[in-house]
Amino acid sequence: MSVNPKSLYYKYGAVITDGFSEFLYERILADPQLLNFFERIDTEALQEHMSALLCEISGGPDMYKGRDLKSAHEPFSITAHEFSRVVRHMKESLEELGVEEEDATAILSVIGDKADQVINA
């Protein structure tokens, strides 16, 4: 059975947005291979952007008011390996929050489809 990521906002509510962002950035900021990307960055604002982006991806209202993903990541030299590390942290965060595996896979699939907007090195 295929899960429509657009219905997940209603199933999980704030867990899929705010909770996810908090858990994700705790993991990312503890990862020495990713930490350098977040020096001198307002991680609180990033968490808000991620919450809004996940809200939209999961079927909630479009509250994202940031730059498009390509423009936002352009100043950084992000490799496929680094993108994969972030996706792994996303997967672990969803698991920790109790998001069902099939639902997590649907969300991560949408994120994976955006790789070409983030990877630039």
N, C-alpha and C positions, 0 to 999 in steps of 0.2 A: 504494500500500500504506500502510495506516495503522499508526503505531507506538504501541504501548501504553506510556505513560510508566512504568507499573508494572514493566516488565521492564528498565528502564535501569540500575537500581542494580546488577544482576548483570552487565550488560554493561560498565559503566564503573567500578564500585567507588568508591574514595575520590576519584577524579577528579571525579565528579559531585557530591560533597559537599564535602570539605575543600578540594580544589583550586579548585573553583568559588567558594567563599566568599572565599578568599584573593584570587583575581584580581578578583572583583567589588568587594570593598571597597577594593582598590588603586585601581580606576577611580573609584568613587564619591567617595572622599576626595580625588581629584585634580580633581573636577568642582566648579568654583566655584558653580554653580547649586544644588548639593546639599549642599555642605559644611556649611552652617549647620544642617542637621538633625542633624548628628553631633557638634557641639560639646558637650562635657561628657557624652558618651555613651561607655560602655565598648565600643569597637568590637570588642575581642577576644571579649566575650560575645555581641555581635551576630553575629559570624562563626560562633560555636558554634551559635547559634539557627538561622542560615541553613543551616548544614550539616545540622542535625537535620531541618529542614523539607524540604530537598531530598532527604534520605535517605528520608523518608516519601513524598514526591511521586513519586520515581523507583522505588518498590517495595521499598525496604528496610524495616528495622524502624522502628516509630514511637518515635523517641527525643526528639521535641520536647516540652519541658516548660515552654515559655514561655506567656505570655498568648495568648489568641486574637488573630488579626491585627487585628481591629477595635479591640479594647481597647488593643493595643500602639501603634497608630498614631493613636489618638484625640487625644492631647495635641498633635499636630502638625497644621498646616494644609497638607495635601498636595493639590496640584492634579493634574488629569489629565496635564498637561504634565510635571510632576515625576515622576509614576509612569512615564510613557513614557520619560523619560530613564533611569530605573533599569532598565527593561526593555531598553532599548538597550544599557546596560552589561552586563546579563545575557547578551544575545545575543552581544556581542563577547567576553565571557569564555568562553562555551561554544565559540565559534569558535577562540579562542586555545588552548583545551585540546584541540582536535581532536575535539570531539563532532560526529558526523555531522549534516548540516543537518536531515534528517528527525527525528532524535532531539531536536535543539535546538528545533525547531518544536513538538514534542509537549510538551516541558517548558515552553516559553514560553506555550503555550496554557493549561496548567493555571495558571500564574502570572497570565495575563490574566483568567482566570475569577475570580480573587480580587481584582480591581481595586476592586470595590464595598466590600471590607473595608478598603481602604487609602486610597482617595481620599475626602477629607472636606471639601474646599473648593471 
